[in-house]
Amino acid sequence: MVTPIKALRKNRLKTMLIFISMVVSICAIFLISAIANGVVTMYSTMLKTDGDIIVTQKGISDTFFSDINRSLGLKIEKIENVKKVNTLILGASPVNNLPIVGIYGVSKNRFENYRLIRGKYPDLHEVMVGEKINNILQTPKTVTISKKEFKVSGVYKSDIGFEDGGVVIGLEDASSIFHKSASLFLVTLDDINKQDISAQINALDDGIEAKTTDEFIDNYNQFKIIKISSDVISFLAFLMGILGIVSMMSMVVNDRKVEFGIMRSLGFSSRAIIIKLITETLIVAILAYLCAIALSYLILDAIGHMEKFQGYINGDITPSLAISVFFISIIMATLGSLLPAIWASRVDPMSLILQGGAR
């Protein structure tokens, strides 16, 4: 009997086409899922930096739309066991020739979160820019935000792509640009029950909503939308992969009619033929998976260094994602080869031999 490796080498062209089809599909699943994970991870990390509790306007769908009274921060600070309250205004605006840049209006007690690599923290009518934006704008001395010019006081470095590709500004200037008092509060606590403090904060004003950071991230609508969109597109890539395998395996089976006819004549069962074909496809699937994950890392690294993305796209291939996609690849290969394998195993052996000899 021809071994799986010999069979694959004998049908090199079709094997290569199946391999390429699977690499493309698996790579697409990796990239879509990794980029979605990267966006969620970056934003979550930014919120977790100083936040045991996050306070936003009640009922908003996105933190960018939130508007709460900044004076509430002073009341929150007076609650027992509240260690620190950071105030943020989140927005986006064109900056110089860049069409869209994240703008972070922050209270002075949050400046220390940004690691200065040059200059100083901003005063009124000044900004500091992330290293990524600084390099794109070629070390600007001033920047224009919403038709207002600001002096660049310093450059900071952040491991979070959103921040490294953004501009940090004081609360007063951010408030005048985006016409809001504050977007959210990040509340840092002593080591106590967070739920009790959340309840006390919610009691301060009916228009606000305080949640623990983990609760906020788990229920944030934008994260859910990103995840659902990622899953839908990944599923489509999965289906395309299966269809590609079915198509190519059908051609392989058609070319190997005589081989399968001889196997049936020699007493091989239908199950043996099915297992043989699935094994061949699984070998290709494993090789395609290894190639796809390596290619995905290279593509994500290239995307992370592209200036036009400003550091906002940063893929994150986690161990759980790598394991999940591996099993998806196995399922894709099994399902894609199953129907052609069943068809090959059920045709009359004499008919297969006669058809093969008539070619």
N, C-alpha and C positions, 0 to 999 in steps of 0.2 A: 504493500500500500504506500502511496506517495505521502510523505510526512508533511505537516503543515508548512514547515520552512521551505521545503522543496516546492510545494504547490505555490507558495507566494513568489518564490524566485522564478518559477516557470511562467507565471502571469505578471510579469514585472510592471507593465504599463498600467494594467487595471489595478494592481496593488498600489501603485504610486498614486493613482487618481483617488482611490479610497482613502489613502493616507492623507493626501492634501485636503480632501473634503472634511475629514475628521479634525485635522489640525486647525483649519479655519473655523469650524463650528466650536471646538473646545476653546480656542483662543478668544473667540467672540464672547463666550460665556464668562471666561476669566476676566476679560477687560471690562465688560459691562458690570459684573458683580464687584470687581475690585475698585472701580472708579466710584460706584455708588457707596461702597464701604468706606472709601477714602473721604468722601464728602461728609458722611455722617460722623466718622471718627474725628476729622479735623474740627468740625463745629462742636462736637461733644467735648473734645479736649479743651477747647477754648472756654466753654461754659464751666467745666469742672475745675479750671485752674484756681478759682477763688470762690467757688459756690457750693456750699452744702445745701442751700435753698435758693431757688430762683423765683423772683417776684416779677410778674408781668401784668399788663392790663387783662382784665377778665374777658374771656370769650374770643380772644384774637386768634387768627389762623397762623400768623407768622410774627416773630419777634420784631421784624422790621416795621410792622404796623402798630406795634404797641406804643402807648403814650400814657405815662403815669406821672404824677406830681413828684418832683424831685425832693420836696420837703418831707415826703414820707420816709425817706432814708434816715433822717434825723430821729424820727420816732422809732424806727426799727432798731437803730443803734442803742436806744435806751432800754430795750428789752433785755432782761437778764440772760446771761450766757451767750449773747450775740457778741462775737469777737470783732468783726469788721463788716462793713457794707460798702461794696463797690457799685458805683453808678455808671451805667453805660447808655450811650445813644448809638444805635446801629443804623447805618444808612449806606447808600451807594450813590456815586456821582461821577461824571467825567472829571478827569484830572489831566490838565494840559492836553496832550493829543491822545490820551487813552480814553476809550469810550465809556468804560465802567470800572470803577475801583471801589473796594470796600472802605468805608470811612468809619472809624471807631472813635466816638467821643467818649472820653473816660474821665472819671474823677482822679484827682492827683494821687490818691492812695493806691491807684492801680498802675501808675507809671512804672513802678519798680518791677512789674511783670515783663516789661519789654527790655531786653538786654541791649543797652547802648553799645554801639561799636564806633560811633563818632558823634561829637557834639554834645548837646544837653537836651533835657526834657523840655517840652514846649511851654512857653508863657502865652498870654493872651495874643491872638492874631499870629500864632506860630503853630507849626506842625512838625511832627517827626515822621519820616517815611521808612517803610520796610526795606530791607536790603534788596529784595527782588525789584521793587518799584524804583528804587534809587538807581539800580543798574540799567533798567529799561529807559529811564528818563535822563540817564547820563549825568548823575550827580547834580540835580537842579538846586539852585539857591532859593528859588521861589516856586510855588505851585499855585495853579488856579483851580479853585473848587467852587462850583456853582456861581461862576462869574466873580468870585471874590479871591483876591490874591493873598497868599500867606507865605511868610518867611519859613524856610526849612531850618529848624533849629538843630536837628540831629538825625542820625540813621540808626535803626535798631535791627536786631536779628531775632527771628522767631522760628521755631521748628514747626509751627502750625502754618500751613500754606496760605490760609485765608488772611492771617495777620501779616505774614512776611510780604504778601502782595498787596498790602493796604496802607492806609494813612491814619495815624493817631493824632487826635486833636483834643483840646480841652473842652469841657462840657459847655461853657458859655458860647464858644464859637460854633460847636456842633448844634446847639439849640437854635442859633440864629440861622443856620443853613437849612436844617430839617424841620424847623418850626414845631418842636416838641420839647417837653421838659426832660423826660428820660424814657428810654425804651424798657430797661429792666434793672433790677438790683440783683447782685450776686452777694448772698449773705453767708459769711463764714462763721461757724459756731464753735463753741467749746465741745468737748466730747459728751454730748447729751442726746436725749430723744429729739430727733428732728421734727417729728410729727407734732409735738407740743408747741414748738416754736412756730411752725407753719400755721397752726390754728390761731396763735396770738397775732401773727402778722395779718392774716385774713380778717381778723376782727377790727383792724384799724380802718379799713375802707372797703365798702361794698364793691368798688370798681376794680379791685386788684385780685390777683390769684397767686398764692404762694404754694410751691410744690418743692419737694426734695429734688435734687438734681437728677437722680435716677428716674424718678417718676416723670419728670418733665421730658427727659430724653426718650423714655419708653412710649410716651403718649404724644410726642410732638408731631403734628400733622404733616409737616414738610418731610420729615424722615420717613413717615409711612408712605407718602407719595413716591419718594425716591425709591424705596424698597420695592413697592408694588410694580413700578415702571421697570425697574431692573429685572424683576422676576418674569414679567411678561415678555420682555425682549429676549431674555435668556431662554425662555421656553420656546420662542420662535426659532432661535438658533439651534436648539436641541432638535426640534422637528425637522428643520432643514438638514441637519446632520443625518438623521434617520433616513430621510428621503434620498439623500445622496448615497448612503450605503446600500439601501434597497435597490436603487437603480444600477449601481455598479456591480453589486453581488448578483443581480439577475443576469447581467452580461457574462459574468464569470461562470455562473452555473450553466448558461447556454453553451459556452465554449468548452465545458468539461463534461458534456453529456456522456461521451464514451467511457470516461473514467468512472463515472457514477454507475453506468450500466454494468461495467465489469465488476465493480464492487458488489452490486446487488446479485449478480450471477454467481459470485464466489461465496455468497451467503451472508454478506454484511447486512445488518439490520438498518432500517430507516433511521433509528436512533443514532447509530454509529456515523451515518453520513451527516446528520444534523449536527452532532457534536463536533465532527471534523471541520465543517464549514464555520461554525461559531468559534471554534478554537483559533482558526486562521484569522478571523476578523478581530478576535480579542488581542491577538499578538500585535496586529496593526494598531488597535486602539491604545494599547499600552505605550507603544512607540510614539504614536501621535500625541498622547497626553504629555509625555516627557518633553517632546519638541514644543508643544503648545505652551506649557508652563514656562519654559525657558524663553520662548519668544515673547510671552506676555510680560515677563520681567523686563526684558530689553525695551519693549514698547513703552511700558509705564515709566521706566527710567528716562527715556527720551522725552516723553510728554512732560515729565516733571521739570526738565531743564529747558523747555521751550519758553522763550520770553513772552510770546503772545498769549499764553495761558496764565501768566502772572502768578504762577504758583497755586492757583485755585483748583487745579486738577492734580490729584495725588493719589494714585491707586494703592490699595492696601490688600495684598493677598495674604490672608490669615491662614494658619494651619487648618482651621475648620473648613475654610473655603476650598483649600487645596484637596482635602479629603473628600468633600462633597462633590467637587467636579470630577475627581477620579471615579467615584461610583457612578456619576452621571455618564461618564465616558463608557464605562463597562455596560451600563444599561442601553446606551445608544447603540453600541456595537452589537449587543445581543439581539435587540429588537430589530435592528436594521438587517441583520443576516438571517433572522429566524424564518421569515416568509419564503425567501428564495431557497433556503435549506430544506424546508418542509416540501416545497414543490419538487425539488430535485430528488428527495427521498421517496416520493410516491409515484413517480412515473414508472411504467413497466420497463424492466431492464432490457428486454429484447427490442422494444420500441426505441429506447435510448441508443442501443448499439447500431440498429439499422439507420436511425437518423444521423448518427455520427458518421457512419460509413458512407452515407449518401452525399456528404458535403463535398 
